[in-house]
Amino acid sequence: MRLSIALFILLLAGLLSCKNNTEQTANAETPVTDATYYLIRHADKERGPDAGTDPDLTDKGLARAEFWAQTLKDVDFDAVYSTDYVRTRKTALPVAQANDLPLTIYDAQNLYDETFQQETAGKTVLVVGHSNTTPAFVNSILGEEKYGEIDDSVFGNLYIVKIKDGQTQVELQEYNDWSFD
């Protein structure tokens, strides 16, 4: 009887370990889909006690949003994503309009999740976020902590992340010296 129980336990353990190996192999063989992501922080926002929790863009911020549309005019975007704040939506809107695209709202708590990856597979996408979520989004795509939060006074960083044939490349372009006055 003891021998039968021991054999049953060994057989069960063997079956369970085979199942785990199969799932890992299937996950390891899942192809990485090519995509290109352009990620920016929202443009210059109103500050001060009257700005509230969802501040608008300043005049300089509105000019910077138009600057992004002009700077990215040669990019054929398939989608434009923004968090659901006035400052991010207004930053993303000129690029979306130039590409005849709607704004897609994303939850900054779910960066580069499976749904986002499926929705953007094979596409060129603009993502507008915040000083903390934009570099976190880039890091999430890269699978490593490469970039820290953006300084609160910096609104001109452009991260370009390209995924091709399972290889990921990132480029940081800085447009922080541009005058919008």
Contacts in CASP RR format, 6 or more apart in sequence:
PFRMAT RR
TARGET T0000
AUTHOR 0000-0000-0000
METHOD contacts of the structure
MODEL  1
MRLSIALFILLLAGLLSCKNNTEQTANAETPVTDATYYLIRHADKERGPD
AGTDPDLTDKGLARAEFWAQTLKDVDFDAVYSTDYVRTRKTALPVAQAND
LPLTIYDAQNLYDETFQQETAGKTVLVVGHSNTTPAFVNSILGEEKYGEI
DDSVFGNLYIVKIKDGQTQVELQEYNDWSFD
31 166 0 8 1.000
32 163 0 8 1.000
32 165 0 8 1.000
32 166 0 8 1.000
33 117 0 8 1.000
33 121 0 8 1.000
33 122 0 8 1.000
33 163 0 8 1.000
34 121 0 8 1.000
34 122 0 8 1.000
34 163 0 8 1.000
34 164 0 8 1.000
34 165 0 8 1.000
34 166 0 8 1.000
35 117 0 8 1.000
35 120 0 8 1.000
35 121 0 8 1.000
35 122 0 8 1.000
35 123 0 8 1.000
35 124 0 8 1.000
35 125 0 8 1.000
35 162 0 8 1.000
35 163 0 8 1.000
36 123 0 8 1.000
36 124 0 8 1.000
36 125 0 8 1.000
36 160 0 8 1.000
36 161 0 8 1.000
36 162 0 8 1.000
36 163 0 8 1.000
37 120 0 8 1.000
37 125 0 8 1.000
37 126 0 8 1.000
37 127 0 8 1.000
37 141 0 8 1.000
37 159 0 8 1.000
37 160 0 8 1.000
37 161 0 8 1.000
37 162 0 8 1.000
38 72 0 8 1.000
38 75 0 8 1.000
38 77 0 8 1.000
38 124 0 8 1.000
38 125 0 8 1.000
38 126 0 8 1.000
38 127 0 8 1.000
38 158 0 8 1.000
38 159 0 8 1.000
38 160 0 8 1.000
39 126 0 8 1.000
39 127 0 8 1.000
39 128 0 8 1.000
39 129 0 8 1.000
39 134 0 8 1.000
39 137 0 8 1.000
39 138 0 8 1.000
39 158 0 8 1.000
39 159 0 8 1.000
39 160 0 8 1.000
39 161 0 8 1.000
40 68 0 8 1.000
40 91 0 8 1.000
40 126 0 8 1.000
40 127 0 8 1.000
40 128 0 8 1.000
40 129 0 8 1.000
40 134 0 8 1.000
40 156 0 8 1.000
40 157 0 8 1.000
40 158 0 8 1.000
40 159 0 8 1.000
41 128 0 8 1.000
41 129 0 8 1.000
41 130 0 8 1.000
41 131 0 8 1.000
41 134 0 8 1.000
41 150 0 8 1.000
41 154 0 8 1.000
41 155 0 8 1.000
41 156 0 8 1.000
41 157 0 8 1.000
42 57 0 8 1.000
42 85 0 8 1.000
42 87 0 8 1.000
42 88 0 8 1.000
42 90 0 8 1.000
42 91 0 8 1.000
42 128 0 8 1.000
42 129 0 8 1.000
42 130 0 8 1.000
42 155 0 8 1.000
43 57 0 8 1.000
43 60 0 8 1.000
43 61 0 8 1.000
43 62 0 8 1.000
43 64 0 8 1.000
43 65 0 8 1.000
43 68 0 8 1.000
43 87 0 8 1.000
43 90 0 8 1.000
43 91 0 8 1.000
43 155 0 8 1.000
44 57 0 8 1.000
44 58 0 8 1.000
44 60 0 8 1.000
44 61 0 8 1.000
44 64 0 8 1.000
44 155 0 8 1.000
44 180 0 8 1.000
45 51 0 8 1.000
45 55 0 8 1.000
45 56 0 8 1.000
45 57 0 8 1.000
45 58 0 8 1.000
45 61 0 8 1.000
45 87 0 8 1.000
46 55 0 8 1.000
46 56 0 8 1.000
46 57 0 8 1.000
46 58 0 8 1.000
47 55 0 8 1.000
54 85 0 8 1.000
54 86 0 8 1.000
54 87 0 8 1.000
55 86 0 8 1.000
55 87 0 8 1.000
56 86 0 8 1.000
56 87 0 8 1.000
56 90 0 8 1.000
57 64 0 8 1.000
57 65 0 8 1.000
57 86 0 8 1.000
57 87 0 8 1.000
57 90 0 8 1.000
57 91 0 8 1.000
60 180 0 8 1.000
60 181 0 8 1.000
61 91 0 8 1.000
61 155 0 8 1.000
61 180 0 8 1.000
62 90 0 8 1.000
63 180 0 8 1.000
64 91 0 8 1.000
64 155 0 8 1.000
64 156 0 8 1.000
64 178 0 8 1.000
64 180 0 8 1.000
65 90 0 8 1.000
65 91 0 8 1.000
65 92 0 8 1.000
65 93 0 8 1.000
65 94 0 8 1.000
66 94 0 8 1.000
67 175 0 8 1.000
67 178 0 8 1.000
67 180 0 8 1.000
68 91 0 8 1.000
68 94 0 8 1.000
68 95 0 8 1.000
69 94 0 8 1.000
69 95 0 8 1.000
69 97 0 8 1.000
69 98 0 8 1.000
71 158 0 8 1.000
71 175 0 8 1.000
72 95 0 8 1.000
72 98 0 8 1.000
72 126 0 8 1.000
73 98 0 8 1.000
75 124 0 8 1.000
75 126 0 8 1.000
76 99 0 8 1.000
76 124 0 8 1.000
77 95 0 8 1.000
77 96 0 8 1.000
77 99 0 8 1.000
77 101 0 8 1.000
77 124 0 8 1.000
77 125 0 8 1.000
77 126 0 8 1.000
78 101 0 8 1.000
78 120 0 8 1.000
78 122 0 8 1.000
78 123 0 8 1.000
78 124 0 8 1.000
78 125 0 8 1.000
79 101 0 8 1.000
79 104 0 8 1.000
79 119 0 8 1.000
79 120 0 8 1.000
79 123 0 8 1.000
79 125 0 8 1.000
79 126 0 8 1.000
80 92 0 8 1.000
80 95 0 8 1.000
80 96 0 8 1.000
80 99 0 8 1.000
80 101 0 8 1.000
80 102 0 8 1.000
80 103 0 8 1.000
80 104 0 8 1.000
80 125 0 8 1.000
80 126 0 8 1.000
80 128 0 8 1.000
81 92 0 8 1.000
81 103 0 8 1.000
81 104 0 8 1.000
81 105 0 8 1.000
81 106 0 8 1.000
81 125 0 8 1.000
81 126 0 8 1.000
81 127 0 8 1.000
81 128 0 8 1.000
82 88 0 8 1.000
82 89 0 8 1.000
82 91 0 8 1.000
82 92 0 8 1.000
82 103 0 8 1.000
82 104 0 8 1.000
82 105 0 8 1.000
82 106 0 8 1.000
82 127 0 8 1.000
82 128 0 8 1.000
82 129 0 8 1.000
83 105 0 8 1.000
83 106 0 8 1.000
83 107 0 8 1.000
83 108 0 8 1.000
83 128 0 8 1.000
83 129 0 8 1.000
83 130 0 8 1.000
83 133 0 8 1.000
84 105 0 8 1.000
85 130 0 8 1.000
88 128 0 8 1.000
88 129 0 8 1.000
88 130 0 8 1.000
89 103 0 8 1.000
89 128 0 8 1.000
91 128 0 8 1.000
92 103 0 8 1.000
92 126 0 8 1.000
92 128 0 8 1.000
93 103 0 8 1.000
95 126 0 8 1.000
96 102 0 8 1.000
96 103 0 8 1.000
96 126 0 8 1.000
106 116 0 8 1.000
106 127 0 8 1.000
108 129 0 8 1.000
108 130 0 8 1.000
108 133 0 8 1.000
108 137 0 8 1.000
110 116 0 8 1.000
111 133 0 8 1.000
111 136 0 8 1.000
111 137 0 8 1.000
111 140 0 8 1.000
112 137 0 8 1.000
112 140 0 8 1.000
112 141 0 8 1.000
127 134 0 8 1.000
127 137 0 8 1.000
129 137 0 8 1.000
131 149 0 8 1.000
131 150 0 8 1.000
131 151 0 8 1.000
131 152 0 8 1.000
131 154 0 8 1.000
132 149 0 8 1.000
132 150 0 8 1.000
134 150 0 8 1.000
134 157 0 8 1.000
134 159 0 8 1.000
135 147 0 8 1.000
135 148 0 8 1.000
135 149 0 8 1.000
135 150 0 8 1.000
135 159 0 8 1.000
138 146 0 8 1.000
138 147 0 8 1.000
138 159 0 8 1.000
138 161 0 8 1.000
138 170 0 8 1.000
139 145 0 8 1.000
139 146 0 8 1.000
139 147 0 8 1.000
139 148 0 8 1.000
141 161 0 8 1.000
141 163 0 8 1.000
141 168 0 8 1.000
141 170 0 8 1.000
142 161 0 8 1.000
142 168 0 8 1.000
142 170 0 8 1.000
146 170 0 8 1.000
147 159 0 8 1.000
147 172 0 8 1.000
150 157 0 8 1.000
154 176 0 8 1.000
155 176 0 8 1.000
156 174 0 8 1.000
156 175 0 8 1.000
156 176 0 8 1.000
156 178 0 8 1.000
157 172 0 8 1.000
157 173 0 8 1.000
157 174 0 8 1.000
157 175 0 8 1.000
157 176 0 8 1.000
158 172 0 8 1.000
158 173 0 8 1.000
158 174 0 8 1.000
158 175 0 8 1.000
159 170 0 8 1.000
159 171 0 8 1.000
159 172 0 8 1.000
160 170 0 8 1.000
160 171 0 8 1.000
160 172 0 8 1.000
160 173 0 8 1.000
161 168 0 8 1.000
161 169 0 8 1.000
161 170 0 8 1.000
162 168 0 8 1.000
162 169 0 8 1.000
162 170 0 8 1.000
END
